[in-house]
């Protein structure tokens, strides 16, 4: 069996791994923020419904 030589340097591989590691961390943070945002939207919708305002119809919002 022949061993294939990697065409990328160790430094390049390390930089790439760090870069994608940072991107993965940012994606996780965005997922958490999105979950929090969805919870806030749900709470606001429930609050509006309790006030008799349908959040799906903008016409029902008092001016």
C-alpha positions, -999 to 999 in steps of 0.1 A, spaced: 0 0 0 14 34 -9 12 64 14 -2 95 -3 17 127 4 -6 155 17 -4 185 -7 -11 210 21 14 222 47 8 216 84 5 254 89 -22 256 63 -41 227 78 -39 243 113 -51 277 101 -80 261 82 -90 240 112 -89 272 134 -109 291 108 -136 265 106 -136 261 143 -144 298 147 -171 296 121 -186 266 139 -186 286 171 -203 316 154 -229 293 139 -236 278 174 -240 314 188 -264 323 160 -285 292 166 -287 301 203 -296 337 194 -322 324 170 -338 302 196 -339 331 221 -355 353 194 -381 327 186 -390 324 223 -393 362 225 -416 363 195 -438 335 209 -441 355 242 -450 387 224 -476 369 203 -492 354 234 -492 388 250 -509 404 220 -534 376 219 -542 381 256 -549 418 247 -573 407 219 -549 416 191 -542 390 164 -505 392 157 -509 376 122 -531 405 110 -515 439 110 -549 455 104 -559 446 139 -531 466 154 -544 498 170 -530 530 156 
